[in-house]
Amino acid sequence: MDHAREALRRARAWLFDFDGTLTDYHVADAQALSSLREKHFAAVPAEEFTVRAHRARTAYYGLARAAGPGAGPEAGARAGLDDFRVGSLLEQEGRAGDPAVVSHYQAALRQATVAAPGAEALLGALASRLPVAVVSNAYDVEPQRSRVVATGLQSLLSDVLIAAEVGHFKPDPTLLLIAAERLGVPPSACVYVGDSVDFDVVAATAAGMTSVLVAEQGSPEADVHVTSLRALHDLVRGLGITD
């Protein structure tokens, strides 16, 4: 832990995962799905609609993984996650794909997206000292960028990199290496903060970055573990990284 703390002190850039780390995707998604069902799928019982939506998302991830590391979403699922998922919901009702329905979901998801507790204070403190960036594993580029803006964190960021725009997805470390190169900082001088061991910690370790896991339960694979962004802010403040 002493070595990891020293790595945090020496870091020249901080990179953050987005969904699950800087915002609660599952809460926002639940609200967006509720709005979508009410407007376009009112005949489908709420519980059944939620099950269908989750199954469609799982199916998409399976197709994307089958495409292999470094392959863009079009190689596996042939569409972005939102198009695929909403299209699947429409198909199950015997309806054709409809961009307006996809747009409704994306707008509702954006509206429901808020910064996690402590995110603005932490990023603001770090950004006053060094570059801070978001590196997201999302499959929909512009909708994801609009969600970053919706959190109010955009002005604190030096860069936002979405996996789908470069065709590399965590745990492939290439995404993080590209982010470090864009910031002009060696990977060894970067910290990557995320909520997933399998995706964020594994990718950070493979990229040669210091990993910070933000989750209720820790893991020996992570260099640093905290239970919240507020706890991470306390840690970096205690290390003298921020005021």
C-alpha distance (Angstrom), angle and dihedral (degrees) to the residues before:
residue distance angle dihedral
M1 . . .
D2 3.81 . .
H3 3.81 89.4 .
A4 3.81 90.5 48.8
R5 3.80 92.3 49.0
E6 3.79 89.9 51.4
A7 3.81 89.1 50.4
L8 3.81 88.8 54.2
R9 3.80 90.1 51.7
R10 3.81 92.3 50.1
A11 3.81 95.5 44.6
R12 3.79 116.4 123.7
A13 3.82 97.0 -168.6
W14 3.80 137.5 24.0
L15 3.79 121.3 -148.6
F16 3.80 123.9 -167.3
D17 3.77 135.3 -161.0
F18 3.81 110.6 -132.4
D19 3.82 115.3 -150.1
G20 3.78 111.4 58.0
T21 3.80 92.1 10.0
L22 3.80 110.9 52.4
T23 3.81 94.2 16.8
D24 3.80 137.6 18.0
Y25 3.80 104.4 -111.8
H26 3.79 95.3 -177.6
V27 3.80 93.7 56.9
A28 3.81 92.0 46.7
D29 3.81 92.1 45.5
A30 3.81 92.1 50.8
Q31 3.80 90.7 52.5
A32 3.81 92.3 46.1
L33 3.80 92.5 49.1
S34 3.80 90.4 49.9
S35 3.80 90.1 53.5
L36 3.81 91.2 45.7
R37 3.80 93.8 51.2
E38 3.79 93.0 46.7
K39 3.81 92.1 52.0
H40 3.82 103.6 35.0
F41 3.83 110.2 10.9
A42 3.80 104.6 36.6
A43 3.82 92.2 140.6
V44 3.82 91.9 61.7
P45 3.83 114.8 84.9
A46 3.81 111.4 -112.7
E47 3.80 96.1 -119.3
E48 3.81 92.9 47.9
F49 3.80 91.2 47.6
T50 3.80 91.5 52.9
V51 3.81 91.3 49.8
R52 3.80 91.3 50.4
A53 3.79 92.1 48.7
H54 3.80 93.0 50.3
R55 3.81 91.7 47.1
A56 3.80 90.6 51.7
R57 3.80 91.3 51.2
T58 3.80 91.2 49.0
A59 3.81 90.5 49.1
Y60 3.79 90.7 51.8
Y61 3.79 92.6 51.4
G62 3.79 89.3 50.2
L63 3.80 91.6 53.6
A64 3.79 91.9 46.0
R65 3.82 92.4 50.2
A66 3.80 90.7 47.7
A67 3.80 88.4 58.1
G68 3.80 87.6 66.9
P69 3.82 135.1 -127.9
G70 3.77 114.8 -38.2
A71 3.80 94.5 17.0
G72 3.78 116.7 127.2
P73 3.80 120.1 -124.9
E74 3.79 91.7 -100.5
A75 3.80 89.1 65.9
G76 3.79 91.8 60.9
A77 3.76 113.9 19.5
R78 3.85 96.7 19.6
A79 3.80 90.7 -135.5
G80 3.76 142.5 45.5
L81 3.78 117.4 -79.5
D82 3.81 94.6 -103.6
D83 3.82 94.2 50.2
F84 3.79 92.0 45.8
R85 3.79 95.0 45.9
V86 3.80 98.1 45.6
G87 3.80 89.8 41.0
S88 3.79 89.4 55.5
L89 3.81 91.1 50.9
L90 3.80 90.9 50.6
E91 3.80 92.5 46.2
Q92 3.80 91.4 54.2
E93 3.80 87.3 57.7
G94 3.80 91.9 49.0
R95 3.79 92.1 -108.7
A96 3.79 130.2 133.1
G97 3.78 123.5 -115.4
D98 3.79 113.0 -79.9
P99 3.83 123.1 -167.5
A100 3.80 90.0 -157.7
V101 3.80 90.7 61.9
V102 3.81 91.1 49.2
S103 3.81 89.6 49.0
H104 3.80 90.5 51.4
Y105 3.80 91.2 55.1
Q106 3.81 93.0 45.9
A107 3.80 92.6 49.0
A108 3.80 91.3 48.3
L109 3.81 91.1 48.0
R110 3.79 91.0 50.0
Q111 3.80 91.7 49.0
A112 3.81 91.1 50.3
T113 3.81 93.9 48.7
V114 3.80 113.5 104.3
A115 3.79 132.9 164.3
A116 3.79 116.5 -93.1
P117 3.81 116.8 -108.5
G118 3.78 109.2 -78.3
A119 3.81 95.2 12.1
E120 3.79 97.9 112.3
A121 3.81 94.3 46.2
L122 3.81 93.3 47.1
L123 3.80 96.2 46.1
G124 3.78 91.6 43.3
A125 3.80 91.9 53.3
L126 3.81 92.9 47.1
A127 3.81 94.8 42.9
S128 3.79 90.5 57.1
R129 3.81 88.0 63.8
L130 3.82 108.3 30.4
P131 3.83 144.7 -6.4
V132 3.80 117.3 -60.7
A133 3.81 122.4 -168.8
V134 3.79 140.8 176.5
V135 3.80 117.0 -130.1
S136 3.80 109.2 -172.7
N137 3.80 130.8 -173.8
A138 3.82 91.5 -146.3
Y139 3.81 123.6 143.8
D140 3.83 95.6 -152.6
V141 3.80 111.6 65.4
E142 3.80 108.7 -168.9
P143 3.83 95.9 34.3
Q144 3.80 88.8 52.2
R145 3.79 92.3 48.8
S146 3.79 89.4 51.3
R147 3.81 89.4 52.8
V148 3.81 90.9 52.9
V149 3.80 87.8 53.3
A150 3.82 90.0 47.9
T151 3.81 91.1 61.0
G152 3.80 91.0 59.8
L153 3.81 90.7 -125.0
Q154 3.82 97.9 108.5
S155 3.81 95.3 94.3
L156 3.81 90.2 57.4
L157 3.80 94.2 54.9
S158 3.79 129.3 91.3
D159 3.80 91.6 -163.7
V160 3.81 143.7 -0.5
L161 3.80 117.0 -152.4
I162 3.81 120.9 -172.4
A163 3.81 117.9 -162.2
A164 3.80 94.7 -136.6
E165 3.81 92.3 59.8
V166 3.81 93.0 58.3
G167 3.82 98.9 31.5
H168 3.81 96.8 -123.6
F169 3.79 123.6 110.9
K170 3.79 132.2 -168.3
P171 3.00 134.2 -73.2
D172 3.81 80.7 45.1
P173 3.84 100.6 89.6
T174 3.81 92.0 -146.1
L175 3.81 91.0 90.6
L176 3.80 91.7 57.2
L177 3.79 92.6 43.6
I178 3.80 90.1 54.2
A179 3.80 89.8 49.8
A180 3.81 91.9 51.8
E181 3.80 91.3 48.0
R182 3.80 91.3 51.1
L183 3.80 89.4 52.9
G184 3.80 91.9 46.3
V185 3.81 92.3 -124.5
P186 3.84 126.0 125.9
P187 3.83 112.1 -112.9
S188 3.80 89.9 -121.4
A189 3.81 88.2 62.4
C190 3.81 93.8 51.6
V191 3.79 131.3 92.8
Y192 3.80 119.0 -152.0
V193 3.80 118.6 -158.5
G194 3.80 121.4 -163.5
D195 3.78 145.3 141.8
S196 3.82 100.6 -126.4
V197 3.79 128.0 76.4
D198 3.81 93.9 -165.2
F199 3.79 95.1 50.2
D200 3.81 111.0 18.4
V201 3.79 104.1 31.2
V202 3.80 94.0 39.6
A203 3.82 91.9 48.9
A204 3.81 93.2 46.4
T205 3.80 92.8 49.3
A206 3.80 92.3 48.0
A207 3.81 89.8 49.4
G208 3.81 91.5 51.7
M209 3.81 93.7 -113.4
T210 3.79 129.3 134.4
S211 3.80 108.2 -102.5
V212 3.79 125.3 -142.3
L213 3.80 116.9 -169.0
V214 3.81 116.5 -155.5
A215 3.79 104.9 -164.5
E216 3.77 142.3 112.0
Q217 3.79 91.1 -107.3
G218 3.78 124.0 46.3
S219 3.80 130.2 -140.1
P220 3.80 132.8 -148.8
E221 3.81 87.2 -131.8
A222 3.81 92.1 66.8
D223 3.80 120.0 82.8
V224 3.81 91.5 -147.0
H225 3.80 130.6 16.6
V226 3.80 127.1 -162.6
T227 3.78 129.9 165.4
S228 3.81 97.4 -137.5
L229 3.79 144.3 7.2
R230 3.79 88.7 -106.8
A231 3.80 89.1 56.8
L232 3.80 89.3 49.5
H233 3.80 90.0 51.1
D234 3.80 89.5 52.4
L235 3.80 89.4 50.3
V236 3.81 96.5 50.6
R237 3.79 90.6 44.1
G238 3.79 90.0 51.4
L239 3.80 89.9 50.8
G240 3.80 90.6 53.1
I241 3.81 93.1 -114.7
T242 3.81 91.4 123.5
D243 3.78 135.4 13.4
